[in-house]
Amino acid sequence: MGAGQESNIPLKSILMVMPAIIAVAILVMMPKESLGMYYNFLLWGALPILLYVIGTGCCVIAQFVTCKAIYINTVLMSSWQIPIYVYGALGISQLAAVRAPVVSLIPFEGLKGINDILTIEKQRPGLQEKATAYWVFWAVLFAQMAAIGKSTVCKS
């Protein structure tokens, strides 16, 4: 680390986790029942784009603080993976077997196997969104860590 970069570690940590926390907040607060047909559009269309914009903004801030300059090509080339990770997390979280570990953390008397997960999710609204938020959180966190790591390599 160069001179002055030691003080940037807390800021970079905040910038790395901010898009993931925003994703979880959106997914937990977005009521599937009241949004109806717009839910899938928001989930598969608006959420990845919004997280890309937020992640790119965080990369710009991290690059400016670290390098004292902004190289927009570097930022855009490093943050393109954020929506790809979000789509991957959304895709795998559509499988009940993948949501099962998160759903099974909530006590339920009738839980005997993987087939009961769908029944539990139907009886408790918002549970599927919380399980999806878990996977999206980790996907966005990993993508943002990689993006900030690549975007804060300063040009000589």
Secondary structure by P-SEA (a helix, b strand, c coil): cccccccaaaaaaaaaaaaaaaaaaaaaaccccccccccccccccaaaaaaaaaaaaaaaaaaaaacccccaaaaaaaacaaaaaaaaaaaaaccccccccccccccccccccccaaaaaaaaccaaaaaaaaaaaaaaaaaaaaaaaaaaacccc
